[in-house]
Amino acid sequence: MYQVGQEVIGYWGAMHPYSYGQISEWNPEQSMKFVVQWDDGSEFHGRCSDIYHGNVGCSGIGVYFAQNEEAA
């Protein structure tokens, strides 16, 4: 389930493998796009199909829903 405020983790690989943040915008009535506000202040704009479910890294580089034990 996608919700504003839901915690997500960005897995990018290489030297800076993780970003932590929350979904800051999502309006399903207008589009399936969302915005993540990362802890460092940057933003990620994507589609709901861009967020992976499961363990971080299991589907490669991308944005994942944070599991309770993974949340920042």
OpenMM code with the backbone's topology and positions (N, CA, C; nanometers):
from openmm import Vec3, app, unit

residues = "MET TYR GLN VAL GLY GLN GLU VAL ILE GLY TYR TRP GLY ALA MET HIS PRO TYR SER TYR GLY GLN ILE SER GLU TRP ASN PRO GLU GLN SER MET LYS PHE VAL VAL GLN TRP ASP ASP GLY SER GLU PHE HIS GLY ARG CYS SER ASP ILE TYR HIS GLY ASN VAL GLY CYS SER GLY ILE GLY VAL TYR PHE ALA GLN ASN GLU GLU ALA ALA".split()
positions = [
    Vec3(0.0829, -0.1182, 0.0000),
    Vec3(0.0000, 0.0000, 0.0000),
    Vec3(0.0870, 0.1240, 0.0000),
    Vec3(0.0569, 0.2150, -0.0863),
    Vec3(0.1314, 0.3398, -0.0984),
    Vec3(0.0638, 0.4462, -0.0136),
    Vec3(0.1410, 0.5135, 0.0723),
    Vec3(0.0871, 0.6175, 0.1574),
    Vec3(0.1884, 0.7293, 0.1723),
    Vec3(0.1388, 0.8531, 0.1796),
    Vec3(0.2268, 0.9640, 0.2131),
    Vec3(0.2799, 0.9385, 0.3535),
    Vec3(0.4093, 0.9541, 0.3715),
    Vec3(0.4742, 0.9294, 0.4996),
    Vec3(0.5345, 0.7907, 0.5125),
    Vec3(0.5038, 0.7032, 0.4187),
    Vec3(0.5584, 0.5681, 0.4251),
    Vec3(0.7090, 0.5710, 0.3996),
    Vec3(0.7834, 0.4973, 0.4797),
    Vec3(0.9288, 0.4965, 0.4683),
    Vec3(0.9739, 0.4077, 0.3535),
    Vec3(1.0750, 0.4565, 0.2818),
    Vec3(1.1326, 0.3830, 0.1701),
    Vec3(1.2847, 0.3894, 0.1801),
    Vec3(1.3499, 0.2969, 0.1117),
    Vec3(1.4962, 0.2914, 0.1063),
    Vec3(1.5370, 0.2888, -0.0402),
    Vec3(1.6308, 0.3753, -0.0757),
    Vec3(1.6890, 0.3721, -0.2091),
    Vec3(1.8155, 0.2890, -0.2053),
    Vec3(1.8232, 0.1884, -0.2908),
    Vec3(1.9440, 0.1058, -0.2997),
    Vec3(2.0102, 0.1363, -0.4324),
    Vec3(2.1273, 0.1972, -0.4285),
    Vec3(2.1940, 0.2452, -0.5500),
    Vec3(2.3211, 0.1679, -0.5823),
    Vec3(2.3678, 0.0829, -0.4931),
    Vec3(2.4908, 0.0089, -0.5182),
    Vec3(2.6128, 0.0986, -0.5034),
    Vec3(2.7285, 0.0496, -0.5395),
    Vec3(2.8555, 0.1233, -0.5436),
    Vec3(2.8931, 0.1836, -0.4078),
    Vec3(2.9519, 0.3039, -0.4090),
    Vec3(3.0094, 0.3637, -0.2894),
    Vec3(2.9064, 0.4230, -0.1932),
    Vec3(2.7912, 0.4647, -0.2413),
    Vec3(2.6863, 0.5230, -0.1567),
    Vec3(2.5598, 0.4415, -0.1774),
    Vec3(2.5565, 0.3226, -0.1178),
    Vec3(2.4526, 0.2276, -0.1564),
    Vec3(2.3112, 0.2582, -0.1091),
    Vec3(2.2923, 0.3380, -0.0027),
    Vec3(2.1577, 0.3532, 0.0516),
    Vec3(2.1178, 0.4990, 0.0708),
    Vec3(1.9905, 0.5259, 0.0475),
    Vec3(1.9271, 0.6522, 0.0835),
    Vec3(1.8015, 0.6157, 0.1607),
    Vec3(1.7680, 0.6969, 0.2580),
    Vec3(1.6489, 0.6720, 0.3392),
    Vec3(1.5557, 0.7913, 0.3268),
    Vec3(1.4273, 0.7639, 0.3150),
    Vec3(1.3329, 0.8730, 0.3025),
    Vec3(1.1896, 0.8274, 0.3197),
    Vec3(1.0981, 0.9183, 0.2820),
    Vec3(0.9555, 0.8926, 0.2934),
    Vec3(0.8850, 0.9407, 0.1681),
    Vec3(0.7733, 0.8760, 0.1373),
    Vec3(0.6895, 0.9243, 0.0276),
    Vec3(0.6291, 1.0566, 0.0726),
    Vec3(0.6535, 1.1635, -0.0029),
    Vec3(0.6041, 1.2960, 0.0356),
    Vec3(0.4840, 1.3400, -0.0472),
    Vec3(0.4671, 1.2820, -0.1657),
    Vec3(0.3529, 1.3161, -0.2508),
    Vec3(0.3053, 1.1916, -0.3232),
    Vec3(0.1757, 1.1754, -0.3275),
    Vec3(0.1148, 1.0693, -0.4072),
    Vec3(-0.0325, 1.0994, -0.4184),
    Vec3(-0.0794, 1.1090, -0.5404),
    Vec3(-0.2206, 1.1373, -0.5629),
    Vec3(-0.2730, 1.0385, -0.6655),
    Vec3(-0.3304, 0.9269, -0.6209),
    Vec3(-0.3740, 0.8222, -0.7142),
    Vec3(-0.4874, 0.8652, -0.8059),
    Vec3(-0.5628, 0.9686, -0.7675),
    Vec3(-0.6716, 1.0139, -0.8529),
    Vec3(-0.6199, 1.0820, -0.9803),
    Vec3(-0.5023, 1.1442, -0.9724),
    Vec3(-0.4478, 1.2163, -1.0875),
    Vec3(-0.3484, 1.1338, -1.1675),
    Vec3(-0.2686, 1.0551, -1.1005),
    Vec3(-0.1668, 0.9756, -1.1702),
    Vec3(-0.1126, 0.8713, -1.0742),
    Vec3(-0.0302, 0.7854, -1.1240),
    Vec3(0.0343, 0.6862, -1.0386),
    Vec3(0.1776, 0.7291, -1.0056),
    Vec3(0.2034, 0.8586, -1.0102),
    Vec3(0.3362, 0.9101, -0.9787),
    Vec3(0.3465, 0.9440, -0.8309),
    Vec3(0.4689, 0.9386, -0.7797),
    Vec3(0.4945, 0.9714, -0.6402),
    Vec3(0.6251, 1.0486, -0.6301),
    Vec3(0.6469, 1.1092, -0.5145),
    Vec3(0.7712, 1.1803, -0.4853),
    Vec3(0.8223, 1.1295, -0.3514),
    Vec3(0.9522, 1.0987, -0.3467),
    Vec3(1.0185, 1.0612, -0.2221),
    Vec3(1.1058, 1.1780, -0.1791),
    Vec3(1.0964, 1.2149, -0.0529),
    Vec3(1.1855, 1.3146, 0.0067),
    Vec3(1.2904, 1.2367, 0.0846),
    Vec3(1.4160, 1.2399, 0.0371),
    Vec3(1.5243, 1.1686, 0.1035),
    Vec3(1.5732, 1.2468, 0.2246),
    Vec3(1.6366, 1.1787, 0.3178),
    Vec3(1.6867, 1.2418, 0.4394),
    Vec3(1.7884, 1.3516, 0.4111),
    Vec3(1.8578, 1.3444, 0.2970),
    Vec3(1.9571, 1.4473, 0.2634),
    Vec3(1.8941, 1.5698, 0.1963),
    Vec3(1.7601, 1.5707, 0.1811),
    Vec3(1.6896, 1.6848, 0.1234),
    Vec3(1.6590, 1.6726, -0.0244),
    Vec3(1.7181, 1.5770, -0.0921),
    Vec3(1.6912, 1.5594, -0.2350),
    Vec3(1.5590, 1.4856, -0.2548),
    Vec3(1.5088, 1.4863, -0.3781),
    Vec3(1.3827, 1.4221, -0.4114),
    Vec3(1.4005, 1.3204, -0.5229),
    Vec3(1.3140, 1.2233, -0.5244),
    Vec3(1.3073, 1.1240, -0.6310),
    Vec3(1.1648, 1.1224, -0.6808),
    Vec3(1.1475, 1.1379, -0.8114),
    Vec3(1.0159, 1.1325, -0.8738),
    Vec3(1.0058, 1.0025, -0.9521),
    Vec3(0.8978, 0.9303, -0.9306),
    Vec3(0.8822, 0.8031, -0.9995),
    Vec3(0.7362, 0.7622, -1.0120),
    Vec3(0.7171, 0.6445, -1.0685),
    Vec3(0.5833, 0.5838, -1.0803),
    Vec3(0.5715, 0.4763, -0.9734),
    Vec3(0.4495, 0.4447, -0.9359),
    Vec3(0.4286, 0.3427, -0.8319),
    Vec3(0.4916, 0.2104, -0.8697),
    Vec3(0.5004, 0.1805, -0.9972),
    Vec3(0.5639, 0.0551, -1.0401),
    Vec3(0.7157, 0.0573, -1.0189),
    Vec3(0.7724, 0.1741, -0.9823),
    Vec3(0.9160, 0.1859, -0.9576),
    Vec3(0.9561, 0.1452, -0.8164),
    Vec3(0.8589, 0.1202, -0.7271),
    Vec3(0.8909, 0.0816, -0.5898),
    Vec3(0.8806, -0.0700, -0.5787),
    Vec3(0.9876, -0.1295, -0.5287),
    Vec3(0.9917, -0.2746, -0.5135),
    Vec3(0.9425, -0.3171, -0.3751),
    Vec3(0.8857, -0.4347, -0.3685),
    Vec3(0.8469, -0.4991, -0.2428),
    Vec3(0.9506, -0.6069, -0.2145),
    Vec3(0.9754, -0.6337, -0.0891),
    Vec3(1.0703, -0.7400, -0.0543),
    Vec3(1.1964, -0.6845, 0.0067),
    Vec3(1.2937, -0.7707, 0.0250),
    Vec3(1.4206, -0.7314, 0.0858),
    Vec3(1.4960, -0.6352, -0.0040),
    Vec3(1.5586, -0.5366, 0.0590),
    Vec3(1.6349, -0.4367, -0.0161),
    Vec3(1.7441, -0.5054, -0.0962),
    Vec3(1.7515, -0.4747, -0.2241),
    Vec3(1.8520, -0.5319, -0.3121),
    Vec3(1.8086, -0.6572, -0.3842),
    Vec3(1.6934, -0.7140, -0.3470),
    Vec3(1.6519, -0.8404, -0.4087),
    Vec3(1.6167, -0.8240, -0.5564),
    Vec3(1.5789, -0.7041, -0.5965),
    Vec3(1.5455, -0.6790, -0.7375),
    Vec3(1.6459, -0.5872, -0.8044),
    Vec3(1.7590, -0.5650, -0.7394),
    Vec3(1.8613, -0.4783, -0.7961),
    Vec3(1.8486, -0.3351, -0.7476),
    Vec3(1.9098, -0.2451, -0.8202),
    Vec3(1.9104, -0.1041, -0.7850),
    Vec3(1.7695, -0.0484, -0.7967),
    Vec3(1.7303, 0.0349, -0.6988),
    Vec3(1.5984, 0.0964, -0.7039),
    Vec3(1.5474, 0.1367, -0.5672),
    Vec3(1.4179, 0.1688, -0.5609),
    Vec3(1.3516, 0.2144, -0.4392),
    Vec3(1.2676, 0.0994, -0.3844),
    Vec3(1.2782, 0.0778, -0.2542),
    Vec3(1.2092, -0.0320, -0.1872),
    Vec3(1.1267, 0.0215, -0.0711),
    Vec3(1.0140, -0.0453, -0.0439),
    Vec3(0.9423, -0.0157, 0.0797),
    Vec3(1.0285, -0.0646, 0.1945),
    Vec3(1.0452, 0.0187, 0.2975),
    Vec3(1.1256, -0.0189, 0.4134),
    Vec3(1.0498, -0.1189, 0.4987),
    Vec3(1.1161, -0.2247, 0.5363),
    Vec3(1.0627, -0.3171, 0.6345),
    Vec3(1.0870, -0.2563, 0.7720),
    Vec3(1.0126, -0.2956, 0.8728),
    Vec3(1.0268, -0.2370, 1.0056),
    Vec3(1.1702, -0.2385, 1.0560),
    Vec3(1.2422, -0.3484, 1.0352),
    Vec3(1.3788, -0.3585, 1.0850),
    Vec3(1.4790, -0.2810, 0.9997),
    Vec3(1.4385, -0.2356, 0.8799),
    Vec3(1.5292, -0.1627, 0.7910),
    Vec3(1.5089, -0.0120, 0.7985),
    Vec3(1.3993, 0.0318, 0.8562),
    Vec3(1.3654, 0.1753, 0.8579),
    Vec3(1.4722, 0.2549, 0.9304),
    Vec3(1.4980, 0.3730, 0.8763),
    Vec3(1.6023, 0.4591, 0.9364),
    Vec3(1.5546, 0.5217, 1.0658),
] * unit.nanometer
topology = app.Topology()
chain = topology.addChain("A")
for resn in residues:
    res = topology.addResidue(resn, chain)
    for name in ("N", "CA", "C"):
        topology.addAtom(name, app.Element.getBySymbol(name[0]), res)
